[in-house]
């Protein structure tokens, strides 16, 4: 039997963050899963977002090898966020 592929677990707060973002007019959030969790669009800008559970300690946050490599070497914008407010600060802060 072959090995099953290993997938990163989905953080408990991800679905709620996506729901809240999609309730805001002009914001669209979709789960892409790899290399990070979300692609968020707002005012003709795209944001790559890795969601981590803010109820966990930082040392409990787990990253796949692909995520670690991507977060370290991606030359464009990518952010790790722990809650809805952090994502909102990211997307609205791009316009200040």
Long-range contacts (C-beta under 8 A, 24 or more apart in sequence): 6-64, 8-62, 8-63, 8-64, 8-67, 9-62, 10-37, 11-37, 11-51, 11-52, 11-53, 12-53, 12-55, 13-51, 13-53, 13-54, 13-55, 13-82, 13-83, 14-38, 14-51, 16-84, 17-51, 17-81, 17-83, 17-84, 17-87, 20-84, 21-84, 21-87, 27-91, 34-66, 35-66, 35-67, 35-70, 35-74, 36-67, 36-70, 36-71, 36-78, 38-87, 40-87, 40-91, 42-91, 42-92, 42-94, 43-94, 43-95, 45-91, 45-94, 47-77, 47-79, 47-87, 47-90, 47-91, 47-94, 48-74, 48-76, 48-77, 48-78, 48-79, 49-78, 49-79, 49-80, 49-81, 49-87, 49-90, 50-78, 50-79, 50-80, 50-81, 51-80, 51-81, 51-82, 52-80, 52-81, 52-82, 53-82, 54-82, 54-83
